[in-house]
């Protein structure tokens, strides 16, 4: 008669553990090994013997015994893989802290910011180690951003006013974003532009010859994306008044006109105020000082610059103005509106959070 084997300790699973195990089985992203171990534990908890579980799951009895024992001893944590053995970490937490503090609070003597090489030399670590620490803590000393916070005392009121026009425009009215792109230079390269060839990009000389400047007055219709434009050689209140007169002629007479524009002095001269009194359907809404990002026409100016002006070659102001008018006409054939999505509260909350970070860093 054979001797009885060793007594196997019972395996019990709580409701919380069962919920986790069943979740691991259902989740598609669960690793295959972890899903199999979860199934082993659930089968054993349902009263099946080791041999029976082995046959049902088509695995060896030793595998069932291993994960059954691991679960009894360590619970859910026992089903996860143990850390693999390897070379002990040479960089201590103190070393990591030293690199981070030095990066945030100091600068090298011979530069404005740290590089991986200069930090490695200053700390005695390798360049790759410094790079890994910076990546882990999202530090990038070589990068910088520019900013300017508006000091306009009516900043909140103006943000709510302008964003309100974007998100909830008034009925029987036209909302126009107005601005001037001044000092557009007619630039001719000092040598002919070499065209693109297979394997060779377009090439142009780094220097250029100036042929004069022009100014584009533009009004972007928020609802449709259409643009009313006017070119002038000078940038004064007189030219702005001419542009307002053009808007008055092109906008249907039965519509109110809401203009979003910046605080440039030419928009507030006595002559302009007199013109506005004579045309009461025009309503001016000013963006906060140093907040031109709030004017959607700036986004359209970026399109014009990137797609037409940046790589353009013009030997005269007349040629420059001809290209701008052609590009404007082409845009209006297939206008694309720029959709404003952020509410005034979201903008103000973000500005407030940014100010708090600046204040905390000063202290």
Steps between C-alpha positions, in 0.01 A plus 500: 500500500640842398565764757277808499664819360556812703190690598435794268396822677156627394476795262231758560432816299318802643238687300740791443776267380258315273391829342863590425580156359194499277588852386846384397341219300257731316745781428651472154818680601583253777819302438434142395702356790309705760167395347601133522605534864169669583313212338705245700409668829131527410485134395664390825270725703201331338612169656676335206804287578848576372487218246158606381610861453808374320286304253244779451761768429747265327792594722729298726397420857816672627385826341167472680674425830739795460235768445261342750770520766604854397143622533454339844824657624484846344151552362456694175856632515625143478365467147726776369852428383778545751764761420768351280850481645757737353781740573421717803416862422810718523322836497345568840195711575734765639683514167171545315395774740835675454455511121143628527584772753800611298291512182223705656695734728837557335648590162848422365763773516556511126142462367140600559378141542624148564574241234536129569876531455544798733276342765691172473828685550362692799355194676748232402233286336479377143320697234249218445417491872426873504285458191298219661442706816384800300262288294358336812418838655407678174784750523621667179748783577560560127137601446340833588171674436406865485197654665350832599217539746255776426496785752172638368280594800194393299653168393219282640222714358661514154562125490137430585383755243709367210452130575127561541489632143679186378286246683164680502488766227203737497217454251478711184860603545838430344806436720825606332852457636698802380872573503784634289801306382742785461850520351455207260829508315544440128818289503702384204777248553847620407540199268247292303311233690609148401197271453444172680643187339484130592701468819570876517268754670431846364795728569507875551762750607498603864513873416247710314430841349219714645265662250259675738213421733121494504228459764205263485180592682286188544162412651431130558135400514479262795198303377615423145876564491472753216746789510460859389841649428649830396861591422654837582854632487465678834362400836310790651155585631415636153560156344304330775210737439506410129489133598199560727326673209568195284351272766194722518448460124555123487300396808122494437332810641249304711773336712668630813881482483710392798872558452757320715831688489802590710587816690714662229488879513366535145178327611419768759577836340239779511443463125419129543269573792321759290457246219358244741246751631382551143472122451324370814470142371875453554597378848864468608621228738863532608721207595704541820839667473772249398236238416495493121460120521134572577444638148423227246626705207853446635456134415409595145807724478707195599350308205587785264856521631567128491343424163576813300742748654766294674651352183370759256730695270383851400702756311256783565222601738255478210592134446461431873158664512389312187590167664323592824182597313512177300547291814214686672267439205593132496432476875155653463406248232534223760499673842573299812381641834715465810287354778553637852450227762612626843257684724595818683505314832743240363732774375490693827555183706805412291645851534438492876674162532797632302523806727494275807788292362703813437423628850597166658827488306592852621460388859 
